[in-house]
Amino acid sequence: MAFPGRSLSTHRYPTGCEEHFMGADRRIDEAIRAISAKEKSAAGEYHALPDRSRHGVLGVLDDRGLRLLTRFIKDSKKKSFREAGERLPGIAAALQQTPVYLIDEALIEENMRVLRYVKDRTGCKILHALKAYASFATFGVMAAYLDGVCASGVNEARLGRKEFGKEVHTFGAAYGEKEIRQTVKYSDSVTFNSFYQLRKYAGIARKRGVQIGLRVNPGHAEVDTEMYNPCAPCSRLGIVHDEFAREFTRYLNVVDGLHFHAMCEQNSDVLERVLKSFERLYGSYINGLKWVNFGGGHHITRDDYDLERLIRLVKNFKNKYGVEVYLEPGEASVYHAGVLISTVLDIVKNEMEIAIMDTSAETHMPDVLLMPYRPLVLCSAEPGEKRHTYRLAGPSCLAGDIIGDYSFDEPLKRGDRLVFIDMALYSIVKSTTFNGINLPDIAVVRKGGGVEVARRFGYRDYRMRQS
């Protein structure tokens, strides 16, 4: 396979720097050879390169070579996740106590590598959405790959500034004056949801040197669950086009960027259709702006996600309008990189066998009831598929504190450990102490393999929330 492009071996280097740059070129050549030969090491060799060298590789590869690299990166990630899944039962059995959210730092890094690859290919900026996951015990790994965080208010903005340490972009549906004065202390940009809020608070942001954005309704969404649809009828989120068209020209010298958010756990084909609507409604207003934020809901690290389409969309948009493009994935950062491990406390019978766990849908995974959805459990199947079927339920007083029905090869026993899959996202950030039920521990599997309990909760945490 031939990759057109300039020869890396014929560069002229600054005097005294020949050895350094020639060493970098050798690593680029090795990565390109690995990709060309379809070697298993290709993704690893690319990821290990410094920024300049990774861009050097991308500059030499043709379209076929780029698609190959994308495939290798996806395959490498899948292999790492598969191997981590095989280790989970042993880790779960060795834990001293449950329930516990267990976050795998190495798997987060695998997701980060995919996100950085999108950045490498497009030149966009990617922010992690703190609303999905805010456990700063793993921010060190994430900050090495991403440009910063997006926040939904002053507390998230403050956490992002102090713990993540990079850019902070904040959007609020509405700010109070005290909140906005605090928010701008920690934010690089603040995005307003109405022209009223823009008029009232833009001066406060400007005095702090903070950039200003407006959130708009892009006019198209394909989110099935109404509660999660930012563009549902009568949605409060984002200025609708008619109002925008009447007002925006008065604020051309005030607004730095536009923000839209219309997706939830979706692929890039949905983004393409949302973007088409956004450009039809707002494209004529982009000239003179600094950035456009494509919001979140992009499931970029999912195995079936179409990375090449996303890359094409972002590159074409940047080339057409000459603006910075931001993406704000939340789930994608920690997708399948965390689990919730729980113990069977008791088994009761009422028309079927019901295992009462030491974890709760109501308190520890509220989206199970809110969305609703049935979380995956390691080594389980749909009810009736395996020999022994159980309903898994929580210990709270809520009659509907039911996680779901599952089947297993062997009968469950009191004291068994069960592993709920993909529980880093929207679980830790939304957990409660309803009924005084303890919050699960937060533990991290570090890249070296050791398990570190980052936070353990108890009575004091419950008491402090009451008065």
C-alpha positions in Angstrom: 0.0 0.0 0.0 1.4 3.4 -0.9 0.7 6.5 1.0 1.2 9.7 -1.1 2.8 12.7 0.5 6.1 14.4 1.0 9.1 12.2 1.9 9.9 12.4 5.6 13.5 11.4 5.0 14.4 14.5 3.0 13.5 17.2 5.6 15.9 20.1 6.3 16.3 20.6 10.1 17.3 23.6 12.2 21.0 23.5 13.0 21.7 21.4 16.0 18.3 19.8 16.0 18.9 17.1 13.3 19.1 14.2 15.7 15.9 15.2 17.5 13.8 15.7 14.4 15.2 12.7 12.6 14.3 10.5 15.6 10.8 11.9 15.4 10.7 11.1 11.7 11.8 7.5 12.3 8.9 7.0 14.7 6.5 8.5 12.1 7.9 6.1 9.5 7.5 3.1 11.9 3.9 4.0 12.6 3.1 4.4 8.8 4.8 1.0 8.1 2.7 -0.6 10.8 -0.5 0.8 9.4 0.5 -0.2 5.8 1.4 -3.8 7.0 -1.9 -4.0 9.0 0.1 -4.8 12.1 -1.7 -5.2 15.4 0.7 -2.6 16.9 -0.4 0.2 14.5 -2.9 1.9 16.9 -0.5 1.7 19.8 2.4 3.2 17.8 0.2 6.0 16.6 -1.1 6.8 20.2 2.4 6.8 21.6 3.6 9.6 19.3 3.7 13.2 20.5 1.3 15.7 18.9 3.6 16.9 16.1 4.4 13.3 15.0 0.8 12.1 15.1 -0.1 15.0 12.8 2.9 14.0 10.6 1.4 10.5 10.2 -2.0 11.9 9.3 -0.4 14.2 6.8 1.2 11.3 4.9 -1.7 8.8 4.9 -4.2 8.8 2.0 -7.9 8.2 2.5 -7.5 4.5 2.6 -4.7 4.7 5.1 -6.8 7.0 7.3 -9.7 4.6 7.3 -7.4 1.7 8.1 -6.0 3.7 11.1 -9.5 4.4 12.3 -10.3 0.7 12.1 -7.1 -0.2 14.0 -7.9 2.3 16.8 -11.4 0.9 17.2 -10.1 -2.7 17.2 -7.5 -1.9 19.8 -10.0 -0.3 22.0 -12.4 -3.2 21.7 -9.6 -5.6 22.7 -8.7 -3.6 25.8 -12.4 -3.5 26.9 -12.8 -7.2 26.3 -9.7 -8.0 28.4 -10.9 -5.7 31.2 -14.3 -7.5 31.3 -12.5 -10.8 31.8 -10.8 -9.4 34.9 -14.0 -7.9 36.4 -15.3 -11.0 38.3 -12.0 -11.4 40.2 -11.9 -7.7 41.1 -15.5 -7.8 42.3 -14.9 -10.8 44.5 -11.9 -9.3 46.1 -13.6 -6.0 47.2 -14.0 -5.6 50.9 -17.4 -4.0 50.8 -20.2 -3.0 48.4 -21.9 -1.3 46.8 -19.1 0.4 44.9 -18.8 2.3 41.7 -15.6 0.9 40.1 -14.0 3.1 37.5 -11.3 1.7 35.2 -8.7 4.3 34.5 -7.1 2.4 31.6 -10.5 2.1 29.9 -11.1 5.8 30.3 -7.8 6.4 28.6 -8.9 4.2 25.7 -11.9 6.4 25.3 -9.7 9.5 25.5 -7.5 8.2 22.7 -10.5 7.9 20.4 -11.5 11.5 21.3 -8.0 12.8 20.7 -7.9 11.0 17.4 -11.0 13.0 16.4 -9.2 16.2 17.5 -6.1 15.2 15.5 -8.1 14.6 12.3 -10.3 17.7 12.5 -8.6 20.4 14.6 -11.7 20.7 16.8 -11.7 21.1 20.5 -13.4 18.5 22.8 -14.7 19.2 26.2 -15.9 16.7 28.8 -19.4 17.2 30.0 -19.3 17.2 33.8 -23.0 16.6 34.0 -22.4 13.0 33.0 -19.4 12.2 35.1 -17.5 14.4 37.6 -15.3 12.0 39.6 -12.1 14.0 39.6 -10.1 11.0 40.8 -9.6 10.2 37.1 -9.3 13.8 35.8 -5.5 13.5 35.5 -5.8 11.0 32.7 -8.6 12.9 31.0 -7.0 16.3 31.1 -4.0 14.9 29.2 -6.2 14.4 26.2 -9.1 16.8 26.2 -9.2 20.6 26.0 -11.3 21.2 29.1 -14.8 20.7 30.5 -18.3 22.1 30.0 -20.4 23.0 33.0 -24.1 23.5 33.8 -23.6 26.0 36.6 -21.2 27.5 39.1 -20.4 24.4 41.1 -19.5 22.4 38.0 -17.5 25.3 36.7 -15.6 25.7 39.9 -14.8 21.9 40.0 -13.7 22.0 36.4 -11.4 24.9 37.0 -9.8 23.6 40.2 -9.7 19.8 39.4 -9.4 19.6 35.6 -7.4 22.7 35.2 -8.1 23.6 31.5 -10.8 25.4 29.6 -14.3 25.7 31.3 -17.3 26.5 29.2 -20.6 27.1 31.1 -24.2 27.0 29.9 -27.1 27.7 32.2 -30.8 27.8 31.3 -31.0 30.9 33.5 -28.6 32.6 35.9 -29.2 34.6 39.0 -26.9 37.6 39.5 -25.0 36.0 42.4 -24.5 32.8 40.4 -23.3 34.6 37.3 -20.8 36.7 39.2 -19.4 33.5 40.7 -19.6 31.5 37.4 -17.5 34.0 35.4 -14.7 33.6 37.9 -14.2 30.0 36.8 -15.3 30.1 33.1 -13.6 30.8 29.8 -17.0 31.3 28.2 -20.6 31.5 29.4 -23.5 30.8 27.1 -26.9 32.4 27.7 -30.3 30.9 26.9 -32.2 34.1 26.1 -31.6 37.6 24.9 -32.9 38.9 28.3 -30.1 37.1 30.1 -27.6 38.3 27.5 -28.6 41.9 28.0 -28.6 41.6 31.8 -25.3 39.8 32.3 -23.1 40.2 29.3 -21.3 43.2 30.9 -20.4 41.1 33.9 -18.8 38.5 31.7 -17.0 41.0 29.5 -15.4 42.7 32.5 -13.8 39.3 33.4 -12.6 38.7 29.8 -15.0 35.8 29.5 -16.3 35.0 26.0 -20.1 35.0 25.4 -22.3 32.5 23.6 -26.0 32.1 22.8 -27.7 28.7 22.8 -30.1 28.3 19.9 -32.7 25.6 19.0 -31.3 24.0 15.8 -34.8 23.0 14.7 -34.3 19.3 14.4 -33.8 16.4 16.9 -34.3 12.6 16.8 -34.4 11.8 20.5 -37.0 9.1 21.2 -37.5 9.8 24.9 -39.2 13.2 25.3 -37.6 13.9 28.7 -34.2 13.8 27.1 -35.0 15.8 23.9 -33.7 19.3 24.1 -35.7 20.3 21.0 -39.1 18.8 22.1 -42.2 20.9 21.6 -42.2 23.8 24.1 -38.6 23.1 25.1 -37.1 25.9 27.3 -33.6 25.1 26.0 -32.3 27.3 23.2 -33.5 30.4 21.4 -35.9 29.6 18.6 -35.1 30.9 15.1 -37.8 33.5 14.8 -36.8 35.2 18.0 -33.1 34.9 17.1 -33.6 36.5 13.6 -35.4 39.5 15.2 -32.9 40.2 17.9 -29.4 38.9 17.0 -28.2 41.7 14.8 -28.3 44.1 17.8 -25.6 42.0 19.5 -23.1 41.3 16.7 -20.3 42.9 18.7 -21.3 41.1 21.9 -21.6 37.4 21.0 -18.6 35.3 20.3 -20.2 32.0 19.5 -23.3 29.9 19.1 -24.2 26.7 20.9 -26.7 24.0 20.0 -27.5 20.7 21.7 -30.0 18.3 20.2 -28.6 14.8 20.6 -28.7 11.9 23.2 -26.6 8.8 22.8 -26.6 9.1 19.0 -24.4 8.4 16.0 -23.0 10.9 13.6 -25.7 10.4 11.0 -28.0 12.2 13.4 -25.5 15.0 13.8 -25.4 15.4 10.0 -29.2 16.0 9.9 -29.1 18.3 12.9 -26.3 20.2 11.4 -28.1 20.6 8.1 -31.1 22.2 10.0 -28.8 24.4 12.1 -27.0 25.7 9.0 -30.2 26.4 7.2 -31.5 28.4 10.1 -28.3 30.1 11.4 -25.6 29.7 8.8 -26.0 33.3 7.6 -25.2 34.6 11.1 -21.9 32.7 11.7 -19.6 35.1 9.8 -17.7 37.1 12.4 -18.1 34.6 15.2 -15.2 32.8 16.9 -16.8 29.4 17.5 -19.8 27.1 17.2 -20.4 24.5 19.9 -22.1 21.3 18.6 -23.1 20.3 22.1 -23.2 16.8 23.5 -25.0 13.5 23.0 -22.3 12.2 20.6 -21.6 8.5 21.3 -18.1 8.8 19.8 -16.5 6.0 21.6 -19.3 3.4 20.9 -18.1 0.5 18.7 -20.5 1.2 15.9 -20.0 5.0 15.9 -19.2 6.4 12.4 -16.0 8.3 13.2 -15.2 9.0 9.5 -18.6 10.8 9.1 -18.0 12.9 12.2 -14.6 13.9 11.0 -15.9 14.9 7.6 -18.7 16.9 9.1 -16.4 18.8 11.5 -13.7 19.5 8.9 -16.2 20.7 6.3 -17.9 23.0 8.8 -14.6 24.5 9.9 -13.5 25.0 6.4 -16.8 26.6 5.3 -17.2 29.0 8.2 -13.6 29.5 9.5 -14.7 29.1 13.2 -13.5 26.9 16.0 -15.7 23.8 16.6 -16.4 22.4 20.0 -17.8 19.0 20.9 -19.1 18.3 24.4 -19.4 14.5 24.9 -20.1 13.3 28.4 -21.1 9.6 28.2 -18.4 9.0 25.5 -15.7 9.9 27.9 -16.5 7.1 30.3 -18.6 4.8 28.1 -18.3 1.3 29.5 -15.4 2.3 31.7 -17.2 1.9 35.0 -19.4 -0.6 36.8 -21.5 -0.8 39.9 -20.8 -3.8 42.1 -23.5 -5.0 44.5 -24.1 -7.9 46.9 -27.3 -10.0 47.2 -28.6 -9.3 50.7 -31.7 -11.6 50.6 -33.9 -13.6 48.3 -37.6 -13.6 48.7 -40.5 -15.2 46.7 -43.7 -13.7 45.5 -44.8 -15.4 42.3 -41.1 -15.2 41.3 -37.8 -15.1 43.1 -36.7 -11.6 44.0 -33.1 -10.8 45.0 -32.8 -7.8 47.2 -29.5 -6.0 46.5 -27.5 -3.6 48.6 -27.8 -1.1 45.7 -30.9 0.7 44.6 -32.3 1.9 41.3 -34.0 4.8 43.1 -30.8 6.0 44.9 -27.8 4.7 42.9 -28.9 4.5 39.3 -32.0 6.8 39.0 -32.0 6.8 35.2 -33.1 3.1 35.4 -36.5 4.4 36.6 -36.5 7.8 34.9 -35.7 6.8 31.3 -36.5 3.9 32.0 -34.0 1.2 30.9 -32.7 -2.1 32.1 -29.0 -2.1 32.9 -26.8 -5.0 31.8 -25.5 -7.4 34.4 -22.3 -9.3 33.8 -22.9 -13.0 33.1 -26.7 -12.6 32.9 -29.3 -12.8 30.1 -32.9 -11.9 29.4 -35.5 -13.5 31.8 -36.1 -17.1 30.8 -33.0 -17.4 28.6 -30.9 -19.1 31.2 -32.1 -21.6 33.8 -32.7 -19.4 36.8 -34.7 -16.1 36.6 -34.7 -13.4 39.3 -36.0 -9.9 39.7 -33.3 -7.6 41.1 -34.6 -5.0 43.5 -33.3 -2.4 45.8 -33.5 -2.1 49.6 -35.4 1.2 49.7 -39.0 1.6 50.9 -40.1 2.5 47.3 -42.3 -0.3 46.0 -41.0 0.4 42.5 -37.3 0.2 43.4 -36.9 -2.5 40.8 -33.8 -2.8 38.6 -35.0 -5.5 36.3 -35.5 -9.2 35.6 -32.5 -11.3 34.7 -31.6 -15.0 34.2 -28.5 -16.8 35.3 -26.8 -20.2 34.7 -26.6 -20.9 38.4 -29.1 -20.0 41.3 -28.2 -16.8 43.0 -27.2 -17.1 46.7 -27.2 -14.5 49.5 -23.7 -12.9 49.4 -23.2 -13.2 45.7 -21.7 -10.2 43.9 -23.3 -8.9 40.8 -21.7 -6.4 38.4 -23.9 -3.8 36.7 -22.3 -2.6 33.5 -21.7 0.9 32.2 -22.4 2.7 35.5 -19.9 5.5 35.5 -22.1 7.8 33.5 -25.1 9.6 35.0 -25.1 7.4 38.1 -22.5 8.8 40.4 -23.5 12.4 39.6 -27.2 11.6 40.2 -27.1 9.3 43.2 -29.0 10.2 46.4 -29.3 9.3 50.1 -33.0 8.6 50.0 -34.1 6.5 53.0 -30.6 7.2 54.5 -29.2 4.6 52.2 -25.4 5.0 51.9 -23.9 6.2 48.7 -21.7 3.6 47.0 -18.0 3.9 47.4 -16.0 5.3 44.5 -13.0 3.2 43.6 -10.6 3.4 40.7 -8.7 0.6 39.0 -5.4 2.4 38.3 -3.5 1.8 35.1 -1.1 -0.4 37.0 -3.9 -2.7 38.0 -4.2 -1.7 41.7 -7.6 -0.8 43.1 -7.8 2.5 45.0 -10.8 3.6 47.0 -11.1 7.2 46.2 -14.1 8.0 48.4 -16.1 6.2 51.1 -19.4 7.6 52.3 -21.3 7.2 55.6 -23.7 8.7 58.1 -21.9 12.1 58.1 -22.6 12.6 54.4 -26.3 11.8 54.9 -26.6 14.0 57.9 -24.9 17.0 56.3 -27.5 17.0 53.5 -30.5 17.3 55.9 -29.7 20.5 57.8 
